[in-house]
């Protein structure tokens, strides 16, 4: 079943290649959406696709790349909206 997953990841998640880390995993999983840095220092992810693959991305986001320090992952599940053509980084 397809769904949309909205994540807000807090901690030491900027300046450690976190966006590239998430983008690579999302593309490997065949998900669509985006990842971006927020002004408050968190990283936001909106991903759409198969629920099982979204759960894999969620678990992956709890660790982060070497040098990251994830302290919190806010998770919100939404209906699949089919609003993205691919997964990329937003600036």
C-alpha positions, 0 to 999 in steps of 0.5 A: 500500500502506498503512503506519504511519510513526513519526517522532522529529524532533530539533533546534529543533522546539518553539516554532516551530509545528512541530506545526501545520506537520506537522498541516496537511501530514498533513491535506492528504495525507489521513493519519491519526495524531498529532503531539506534543511530547516532554519531551526537546524532540523532536517525535513523529509517528505517521501511517498511510496510503498509503506514497507519501503517508507518504514525502511527509510524511517529506521535509516533516518534514526541513525544518520551518517557518521558524525550525525547525532539524531535525538528525535524523529517526528513522524507523520503518516499521510495519504498517498498524494502522488505529488512527486516525480522523483526524490531530490534535495530542496534548498 
